[in-house]
Amino acid sequence: MKLFYTVVGMLVVLFIITFSLTNTTPVQLEYYNIINFEVPSYLLIFISFGVGLIFAGFLDIVERLRLARKVSKLNKRIKVLEKNHKETEVLPPVQEGPSTTYT
């Protein structure tokens, strides 16, 4: 399995290198004459991809925290319900007296 991950990693690095080398055309970025500069097109794509990864990671962290709180609340509810169940559990009556055995 380690070999598989190594091969996949090498293919991804090879893709990134070849993509960067073939997309070197400069792109003009302009925003209301406040921002005005040129960057290679591959850099613009990689930056956009990186920002997307960071944003998705942030959303994942928020979702995990929400789910952890929900699990905690549900575990507390389980403990309360188990406690109530033990308190209301009716034990079967115990019969005292001689035991009958059949032979």
C-alpha positions in Angstrom: 0.0 0.0 0.0 2.9 2.3 0.7 4.2 1.8 -2.8 0.7 2.8 -4.2 0.7 6.0 -2.2 4.2 6.8 -3.4 3.3 6.2 -7.1 0.1 8.3 -6.7 2.1 11.1 -5.0 4.7 11.1 -7.8 2.0 11.3 -10.4 0.4 14.3 -8.7 3.8 16.0 -8.4 4.5 15.3 -12.1 1.1 16.7 -13.0 1.7 19.9 -11.0 5.1 20.4 -12.6 3.9 19.8 -16.2 0.8 22.0 -15.6 3.0 24.8 -14.3 5.4 24.6 -17.2 2.7 24.6 -19.9 0.6 27.5 -18.3 3.1 30.3 -17.9 1.1 32.9 -19.7 0.8 36.0 -17.6 -2.7 37.0 -16.5 -3.6 40.7 -15.7 -5.4 41.0 -12.4 -7.2 44.3 -11.9 -9.7 45.3 -9.2 -11.1 48.9 -9.5 -7.6 50.2 -10.2 -6.7 49.3 -6.6 -5.0 46.0 -7.5 -3.2 45.8 -10.8 -0.5 43.2 -11.4 0.3 40.3 -13.6 0.8 36.7 -12.4 1.3 33.4 -14.3 -1.9 31.6 -14.9 -0.8 28.5 -13.1 -0.1 30.5 -10.0 -3.5 32.0 -10.0 -5.1 28.6 -10.3 -2.9 27.1 -7.5 -3.7 30.0 -5.2 -7.4 29.6 -5.9 -7.2 25.9 -5.2 -5.3 26.5 -2.0 -7.8 29.1 -0.7 -10.6 26.6 -1.5 -8.8 23.9 0.5 -8.3 26.2 3.4 -12.0 27.2 3.3 -13.2 23.6 3.0 -10.9 22.6 5.9 -12.4 25.4 8.1 -15.9 24.3 7.3 -14.9 20.7 8.1 -13.6 21.8 11.5 -16.8 23.7 12.3 -18.9 20.6 11.3 -16.8 18.3 13.5 -17.2 20.6 16.5 -21.0 20.7 15.9 -21.1 16.9 15.7 -18.9 16.5 18.8 -21.3 18.7 20.8 -24.3 16.7 19.5 -22.6 13.4 20.5 -21.9 14.8 23.9 -25.5 15.8 24.4 -26.8 12.4 23.2 -24.4 10.6 25.6 -25.7 12.6 28.5 -29.3 11.8 27.4 -28.4 8.1 27.3 -27.0 8.2 30.8 -30.2 9.9 32.1 -32.4 7.4 30.3 -30.4 4.4 31.7 -30.6 5.8 35.2 -34.4 6.2 34.8 -34.7 2.7 33.4 -32.8 1.2 36.4 -35.0 3.2 38.8 -38.3 2.0 37.2 -37.2 -1.5 36.5 -39.6 -4.0 38.2 -37.9 -7.1 39.6 -39.8 -10.4 39.3 -41.3 -11.7 42.5 -39.2 -14.3 44.3 -41.2 -17.4 45.3 -40.3 -18.8 48.7 -41.1 -22.2 49.9 -40.3 -25.8 49.1 -39.1 -26.4 45.7 -40.8 -29.1 43.7 -38.8 -31.5 41.7 -40.2 -34.0 39.4 -38.6 -37.3 38.9 
